[in-house]
Every structure is written in structure tokens, then in C-alpha cells.
Amino acid sequence: MPSPSTGPLSPHGGKSYLYTEASSPNNPWKEFIMQHSVSVVGEGTVSFWYHMYGEGIGSLAVLGGTGSVLWNISGQQQTSSSDSWKQASISIPEGTSLLRVVGTSGGSSKSKIAIDDILFQQTSWTRLRSKDPAESLSDWARRIADNIRTNCASDCTNHIQACIP
């Protein structure tokens, strides 16, 4: 669960959310990465809700397979832990083979970044699918959260945690 004076008070939706753990030794400027192989025909969209409140917040980015920046925001975006979550909606270019969400901690332990309600959308002219045909991208996001809750002990470094208030 986020430390006092940083992060949201509650999830955007549901009972849990993912956040970067910025307590020592996970700062300053450590990267926390979630990635998944995809196959995009046409153009797709990924959207999610984010909360960036705390001292010395770093940045949050979505990168394509070549490392190209599809979306980026840095610094504190909310002024309190009770402020509303903000939504990001990012176009995924045709031919994208890897999506990477990168949170970078800031200069203090109060630089936690939270994300919630990750949604992968397709239009009638777009197919967005996992390279693993048995797993949808939304299922992948849930699996990542489950793995983090199961496999990360308190001494893990450079990981994204699932917060269940």
C-alpha cells in the first residue's frame, strides 16, 4: 500500500491497482517496466487511469517496440492523494510488436506512480491481439498483477506492486 503523502487513497475502479514502489533502494530514478508482445494490424488504442501524487514524482511513459515514445508525462499530476485519477488514451501504431509501460521513480520515496483499469481497444478495422493466442491483453494485465502480488516480497527491488487497500 502506498506510503503516506504519496499515491491515491483508493483504486480508480475495482479493488486494486498497480503502483511503483519508490522506497529505498528504488529511488532515485529507477525504472519499473511492464511489457507485453502484441501484434497490431491497423491501429489500436491502450488506455488506463493514472495517479501521480507525491514529492519528487518522476515520469510515466508508454513505449512502442522500437523504444519509440507513444506517450509520456512527468512530474506531480495531482495535488493530493484524494484528487481524481487522470486518464491516458494512446494510439498504438500499426506493426507494433511490443508495448512497454515505464514508470520512473523520482528523487524521493514519495514518488509513487499508480495505474489502474488498463484497457486495450480495437476498432472494426483493427485487430489487437496477444502473440499468445490463449491470452488476451486484459488477461495479461491481470496476470501481471497476480504475479506481482504472489512473487514479490518486501525486499524486492525495482518492481511494480499491486495495491489492495
Backbone as CSV, one residue per row, in Angstrom:
resi,resn,N_x,N_y,N_z,CA_x,CA_y,CA_z,C_x,C_y,C_z
1,MET,0.841,-1.177,0.000,0.000,0.000,0.000,0.884,1.237,0.000
2,PRO,0.525,2.282,-0.761,1.369,3.466,-0.812,1.605,4.083,0.559
3,SER,2.757,4.730,0.680,3.129,5.425,1.911,2.285,6.678,2.079
4,PRO,2.226,7.209,3.292,1.521,8.480,3.491,2.138,9.569,2.609
5,SER,1.342,10.514,2.197,1.785,11.662,1.393,2.174,11.310,-0.033
6,THR,1.746,10.157,-0.513,2.022,9.800,-1.904,0.988,8.786,-2.373
7,GLY,0.709,8.804,-3.651,-0.228,7.846,-4.231,-1.680,8.173,-3.940
8,PRO,-2.596,7.436,-4.563,-4.034,7.660,-4.383,-4.557,7.022,-3.099
9,LEU,-5.693,7.506,-2.649,-6.344,6.915,-1.468,-7.008,5.595,-1.793
10,SER,-7.469,5.446,-3.050,-8.206,4.241,-3.425,-8.041,3.989,-4.918
11,PRO,-8.392,2.783,-5.377,-8.309,2.469,-6.808,-9.255,3.346,-7.618
12,HIS,-8.974,3.439,-8.910,-9.907,4.126,-9.798,-11.166,3.293,-9.928
13,GLY,-10.984,1.997,-10.110,-12.098,1.060,-10.229,-11.701,-0.260,-9.606
14,GLY,-12.658,-1.012,-9.178,-12.364,-2.313,-8.604,-11.754,-2.221,-7.220
15,LYS,-10.952,-3.254,-6.874,-10.398,-3.351,-5.531,-8.890,-3.167,-5.474
16,SER,-8.217,-3.076,-6.631,-6.762,-2.994,-6.611,-6.244,-2.138,-7.755
17,TYR,-4.975,-1.776,-7.666,-4.286,-1.044,-8.729,-2.801,-1.363,-8.644
18,LEU,-2.062,-1.015,-9.680,-0.614,-1.220,-9.697,0.076,0.091,-9.369
19,TYR,1.199,0.009,-8.633,1.968,1.221,-8.366,3.446,0.885,-8.276
20,THR,4.256,1.892,-8.546,5.704,1.737,-8.422,6.080,1.926,-6.963
21,GLU,6.922,1.090,-6.453,7.401,1.193,-5.074,8.705,1.989,-5.084
22,ALA,8.668,3.199,-4.539,9.815,4.099,-4.613,10.602,4.184,-3.306
23,SER,10.279,3.334,-2.332,11.067,3.327,-1.093,12.473,2.829,-1.395
24,SER,13.416,3.196,-0.572,14.809,2.804,-0.760,14.896,1.279,-0.886
25,PRO,15.621,0.752,-1.819,16.582,1.381,-2.720,15.999,1.731,-4.105
26,ASN,14.705,1.852,-4.216,14.061,2.060,-5.514,13.963,3.516,-5.933
27,ASN,14.840,4.346,-5.440,14.945,5.724,-5.885,16.395,6.134,-5.672
28,PRO,16.921,7.136,-6.269,16.230,7.948,-7.278,16.360,7.355,-8.674
29,TRP,15.414,7.697,-9.503,15.424,7.465,-10.947,15.571,5.997,-11.334
30,LYS,14.823,5.135,-10.687,14.784,3.711,-11.054,13.596,3.473,-11.970
31,GLU,13.780,2.607,-12.967,12.697,2.283,-13.906,11.944,1.035,-13.459
32,PHE,10.624,1.075,-13.629,9.724,-0.044,-13.346,9.024,-0.332,-14.672
33,ILE,9.160,-1.543,-15.186,8.704,-1.824,-16.551,7.690,-2.962,-16.570
34,MET,6.581,-2.738,-17.284,5.615,-3.778,-17.640,5.646,-3.853,-19.155
35,GLN,5.802,-5.025,-19.719,5.799,-5.128,-21.176,5.091,-6.384,-21.629
36,HIS,4.629,-6.332,-22.889,3.926,-7.475,-23.452,4.058,-7.447,-24.973
37,SER,4.302,-8.611,-25.563,4.348,-8.732,-27.017,2.943,-8.651,-27.582
38,VAL,2.786,-7.901,-28.666,1.481,-7.741,-29.317,1.662,-7.828,-30.826
39,SER,0.561,-7.928,-31.514,0.551,-7.852,-32.963,-0.577,-6.904,-33.348
40,VAL,-0.224,-5.760,-33.929,-1.216,-4.748,-34.269,-1.350,-4.660,-35.782
41,VAL,-2.560,-4.863,-36.256,-2.886,-4.683,-37.669,-3.823,-3.492,-37.718
42,GLY,-3.487,-2.475,-38.496,-4.246,-1.227,-38.457,-3.725,-0.402,-37.303
43,GLU,-4.608,0.184,-36.542,-4.207,0.968,-35.375,-5.055,0.571,-34.180
44,GLY,-4.448,0.480,-33.017,-5.160,0.135,-31.797,-5.022,1.254,-30.788
45,THR,-5.621,1.058,-29.633,-5.564,2.046,-28.557,-5.401,1.323,-27.229
46,VAL,-4.551,1.861,-26.375,-4.456,1.410,-24.997,-4.812,2.614,-24.132
47,SER,-5.660,2.384,-23.143,-5.991,3.460,-22.212,-5.873,2.930,-20.795
48,PHE,-5.614,3.827,-19.887,-5.526,3.485,-18.479,-5.700,4.763,-17.668
49,TRP,-5.909,4.597,-16.380,-6.027,5.719,-15.450,-4.740,5.767,-14.642
50,TYR,-4.260,6.968,-14.358,-3.017,7.110,-13.613,-3.171,8.149,-12.499
51,HIS,-2.349,7.978,-11.477,-2.317,8.906,-10.342,-0.856,9.128,-9.988
52,MET,-0.430,10.382,-10.012,0.967,10.732,-9.758,1.010,11.861,-8.721
53,TYR,0.899,11.462,-7.456,0.959,12.439,-6.376,2.078,12.069,-5.409
54,GLY,2.901,13.044,-5.074,3.968,12.843,-4.109,5.165,13.700,-4.450
55,GLU,6.029,13.831,-3.492,7.227,14.650,-3.634,8.197,14.031,-4.640
56,GLY,8.654,14.820,-5.568,9.692,14.361,-6.496,9.251,13.285,-7.469
57,ILE,7.999,13.323,-7.910,7.499,12.324,-8.871,8.384,12.327,-10.123
58,GLY,8.635,11.148,-10.664,9.423,11.005,-11.876,8.558,11.106,-13.119
59,SER,8.494,10.019,-13.905,7.742,10.059,-15.162,7.052,8.726,-15.419
60,LEU,6.088,8.792,-16.331,5.345,7.615,-16.775,5.295,7.680,-18.286
61,ALA,5.634,6.583,-18.952,5.675,6.571,-20.416,5.134,5.254,-20.952
62,VAL,4.620,5.312,-22.178,4.255,4.121,-22.935,5.147,4.124,-24.170
63,LEU,5.864,3.025,-24.365,6.803,2.907,-25.478,6.360,1.817,-26.437
64,GLY,6.642,2.025,-27.721,6.410,1.006,-28.733,7.597,0.060,-28.787
65,GLY,7.522,-0.931,-29.661,8.535,-1.971,-29.748,9.935,-1.502,-30.057
66,THR,10.076,-0.415,-30.790,11.401,0.090,-31.133,11.926,1.053,-30.079
67,GLY,11.177,1.219,-29.005,11.554,2.173,-27.974,10.996,3.556,-28.233
68,SER,10.203,3.681,-29.300,9.625,4.981,-29.612,8.613,5.368,-28.541
69,VAL,8.639,6.630,-28.131,7.739,7.123,-27.097,6.371,7.387,-27.719
70,LEU,5.359,6.656,-27.256,3.994,6.849,-27.736,3.248,7.858,-26.861
71,TRP,3.666,7.955,-25.586,3.034,8.869,-24.630,3.992,9.029,-23.460
72,ASN,4.037,10.231,-22.880,4.932,10.484,-21.759,4.392,11.630,-20.925
73,ILE,4.521,11.519,-19.617,4.147,12.612,-18.719,5.100,12.552,-17.530
74,SER,5.449,13.707,-16.992,6.366,13.705,-15.856,5.936,14.725,-14.818
75,GLY,6.433,14.527,-13.615,6.118,15.412,-12.509,4.790,15.091,-11.866
76,GLN,4.560,15.736,-10.741,3.321,15.529,-9.997,2.126,15.989,-10.823
77,GLN,1.097,15.149,-10.944,-0.094,15.461,-11.732,-1.318,15.717,-10.859
78,GLN,-1.300,15.264,-9.627,-2.365,15.519,-8.669,-1.769,16.317,-7.516
79,THR,-2.610,17.040,-6.787,-2.110,17.848,-5.671,-2.397,17.229,-4.312
80,SER,-3.121,16.110,-4.291,-3.354,15.385,-3.032,-3.689,13.933,-3.367
81,SER,-3.619,13.093,-2.351,-3.934,11.675,-2.562,-5.412,11.462,-2.835
82,SER,-6.237,12.443,-2.518,-7.677,12.306,-2.768,-8.102,12.875,-4.124
83,ASP,-7.184,13.483,-4.862,-7.524,14.001,-6.196,-7.939,12.875,-7.133
84,SER,-8.761,13.217,-8.105,-9.239,12.250,-9.094,-8.088,11.707,-9.932
85,TRP,-8.256,10.462,-10.360,-7.337,9.841,-11.304,-7.492,10.540,-12.650
86,LYS,-6.444,10.534,-13.472,-6.499,11.076,-14.831,-6.385,9.920,-15.819
87,GLN,-6.999,10.102,-16.997,-6.988,9.039,-17.998,-6.014,9.358,-19.122
88,ALA,-5.307,8.334,-19.555,-4.452,8.421,-20.739,-5.038,7.500,-21.796
89,SER,-5.064,7.955,-23.036,-5.510,7.144,-24.161,-4.466,7.302,-25.255
90,ILE,-3.838,6.211,-25.650,-2.682,6.254,-26.531,-2.936,5.411,-27.775
91,SER,-2.684,5.994,-28.935,-2.770,5.247,-30.194,-1.574,4.311,-30.293
92,ILE,-1.862,3.097,-30.748,-0.808,2.113,-30.961,-0.638,1.956,-32.468
93,PRO,0.517,2.351,-33.014,0.701,2.296,-34.462,0.680,0.881,-35.028
94,GLU,0.267,0.790,-36.266,0.293,-0.487,-36.981,1.704,-1.054,-36.959
95,GLY,1.800,-2.338,-36.801,3.095,-3.011,-36.807,3.778,-3.066,-35.449
96,THR,3.179,-2.480,-34.423,3.780,-2.521,-33.096,3.847,-3.972,-32.625
97,SER,5.022,-4.371,-32.139,5.190,-5.750,-31.702,5.404,-5.877,-30.197
98,LEU,5.607,-4.745,-29.520,5.839,-4.771,-28.090,5.312,-3.478,-27.486
99,LEU,4.573,-3.587,-26.405,4.137,-2.416,-25.639,4.858,-2.449,-24.306
100,ARG,5.375,-1.310,-23.899,6.103,-1.208,-22.647,5.578,0.002,-21.880
101,VAL,5.132,-0.208,-20.637,4.745,0.883,-19.749,5.904,1.051,-18.774
102,VAL,6.485,2.257,-18.742,7.668,2.511,-17.929,7.381,3.633,-16.941
103,GLY,7.450,3.313,-15.665,7.371,4.319,-14.612,8.766,4.530,-14.069
104,THR,9.168,5.778,-13.921,10.495,6.084,-13.387,10.314,6.838,-12.077
105,SER,10.892,6.287,-11.015,10.760,6.948,-9.716,11.489,8.281,-9.759
106,GLY,11.086,9.162,-8.869,11.738,10.468,-8.780,12.836,10.449,-7.749
107,GLY,13.032,11.602,-7.134,14.146,11.756,-6.216,13.845,11.409,-4.777
108,SER,12.657,10.883,-4.471,12.358,10.555,-3.081,11.493,9.303,-2.985
109,SER,11.324,8.825,-1.764,10.481,7.647,-1.539,9.001,7.982,-1.682
110,LYS,8.673,9.252,-1.827,7.281,9.675,-2.002,6.959,9.924,-3.475
111,SER,7.636,9.208,-4.352,7.438,9.416,-5.792,6.756,8.218,-6.448
112,LYS,5.701,7.742,-5.811,4.984,6.585,-6.345,4.040,6.981,-7.471
113,ILE,3.966,6.116,-8.478,3.102,6.309,-9.639,2.151,5.125,-9.692
114,ALA,0.847,5.397,-9.798,-0.158,4.328,-9.802,-0.877,4.292,-11.153
115,ILE,-1.218,3.077,-11.616,-2.042,2.917,-12.819,-3.156,1.924,-12.506
116,ASP,-4.274,2.079,-13.222,-5.436,1.227,-12.972,-6.266,1.125,-14.248
117,ASP,-7.108,0.131,-14.309,-8.072,-0.056,-15.396,-7.438,0.038,-16.780
118,ILE,-6.461,-0.822,-17.032,-5.810,-0.867,-18.341,-6.779,-1.492,-19.334
119,LEU,-6.998,-0.810,-20.455,-7.948,-1.285,-21.456,-7.306,-1.228,-22.840
120,PHE,-7.348,-2.354,-23.539,-6.864,-2.427,-24.907,-8.080,-2.471,-25.810
121,GLN,-8.167,-1.516,-26.741,-9.336,-1.417,-27.603,-8.959,-1.652,-29.052
122,GLN,-9.953,-2.101,-29.778,-9.799,-2.258,-31.215,-11.035,-1.705,-31.895
123,THR,-10.845,-1.259,-33.116,-11.974,-0.758,-33.893,-12.321,-1.792,-34.939
124,SER,-13.327,-1.526,-35.728,-13.754,-2.501,-36.728,-12.665,-2.765,-37.764
125,TRP,-11.733,-1.836,-37.935,-10.674,-2.039,-38.918,-9.342,-2.408,-38.271
126,THR,-9.370,-2.718,-36.979,-8.138,-3.011,-36.249,-8.253,-4.343,-35.526
127,ARG,-7.146,-5.084,-35.508,-7.058,-6.260,-34.659,-5.887,-6.051,-33.717
128,LEU,-6.124,-6.140,-32.449,-5.076,-6.042,-31.445,-5.129,-7.337,-30.653
129,ARG,-4.066,-8.106,-30.707,-4.104,-9.393,-30.029,-2.736,-9.717,-29.445
130,SER,-2.762,-10.558,-28.478,-1.536,-11.041,-27.880,-0.896,-12.023,-28.853
131,LYS,0.430,-12.108,-28.828,1.090,-13.126,-29.644,0.818,-14.514,-29.098
132,ASP,0.413,-14.584,-27.843,-0.028,-15.839,-27.258,-1.535,-15.912,-27.473
133,PRO,-2.010,-16.711,-28.424,-3.436,-16.705,-28.764,-4.342,-17.106,-27.610
134,ALA,-3.788,-17.743,-26.598,-4.616,-18.176,-25.478,-4.798,-17.072,-24.431
135,GLU,-4.110,-15.935,-24.607,-4.160,-14.905,-23.578,-4.482,-13.540,-24.189
136,SER,-5.563,-12.929,-23.742,-5.886,-11.569,-24.177,-4.993,-10.596,-23.423
137,LEU,-4.855,-9.380,-23.937,-4.019,-8.394,-23.268,-4.594,-7.992,-21.916
138,SER,-5.905,-7.938,-21.791,-6.501,-7.627,-20.491,-6.209,-8.745,-19.489
139,ASP,-6.266,-10.005,-19.960,-5.903,-11.127,-19.097,-4.435,-11.027,-18.687
140,TRP,-3.580,-10.580,-19.621,-2.164,-10.404,-19.326,-1.978,-9.385,-18.208
141,ALA,-2.687,-8.256,-18.263,-2.556,-7.222,-17.230,-2.968,-7.789,-15.872
142,ARG,-4.055,-8.577,-15.837,-4.480,-9.194,-14.582,-3.446,-10.211,-14.094
143,ARG,-2.867,-10.982,-15.024,-1.868,-11.973,-14.651,-0.626,-11.304,-14.073
144,ILE,-0.200,-10.194,-14.679,0.958,-9.458,-14.159,0.688,-9.032,-12.718
145,ALA,-0.493,-8.459,-12.469,-0.836,-8.019,-11.112,-0.827,-9.201,-10.145
146,ASP,-1.388,-10.340,-10.563,-1.409,-11.523,-9.704,0.005,-12.013,-9.415
147,ASN,0.874,-12.035,-10.449,2.253,-12.481,-10.257,3.007,-11.570,-9.299
148,ILE,2.771,-10.279,-9.418,3.449,-9.336,-8.532,3.020,-9.575,-7.098
149,ARG,1.720,-9.718,-6.875,1.222,-9.961,-5.515,1.804,-11.253,-4.955
150,THR,1.941,-12.285,-5.806,2.387,-13.594,-5.350,3.896,-13.665,-5.154
151,ASN,4.666,-13.076,-6.070,6.108,-13.312,-6.107,6.982,-12.248,-5.482
152,CYS,6.474,-11.070,-5.207,7.321,-10.009,-4.676,7.188,-9.909,-3.169
153,ALA,8.279,-10.154,-2.501,8.317,-9.987,-1.047,8.721,-8.545,-0.740
154,SER,8.776,-8.203,0.512,9.067,-6.818,0.902,10.465,-6.372,0.489
155,ASP,11.360,-7.305,0.193,12.709,-6.911,-0.172,12.933,-6.874,-1.689
156,CYS,11.880,-7.038,-2.489,12.030,-6.923,-3.940,12.457,-5.507,-4.296
157,THR,13.258,-5.377,-5.326,13.634,-4.051,-5.804,13.184,-3.904,-7.244
158,ASN,12.965,-2.664,-7.623,12.567,-2.334,-8.994,11.388,-3.153,-9.477
159,HIS,10.321,-3.137,-8.717,9.132,-3.868,-9.141,7.908,-2.989,-9.018
160,ILE,6.886,-3.394,-9.710,5.604,-2.718,-9.625,4.754,-3.548,-8.682
161,GLN,4.113,-2.910,-7.745,3.302,-3.634,-6.783,1.828,-3.493,-7.095
162,ALA,1.083,-4.493,-6.736,-0.380,-4.404,-6.826,-0.885,-3.995,-5.457
163,CYS,-1.635,-2.923,-5.424,-2.124,-2.425,-4.152,-3.568,-2.860,-3.952
164,ILE,-3.829,-3.521,-2.842,-5.181,-3.913,-2.486,-5.482,-3.261,-1.153
165,PRO,-6.201,-2.104,-1.196,-6.467,-1.377,0.036,-7.293,-2.195,1.030
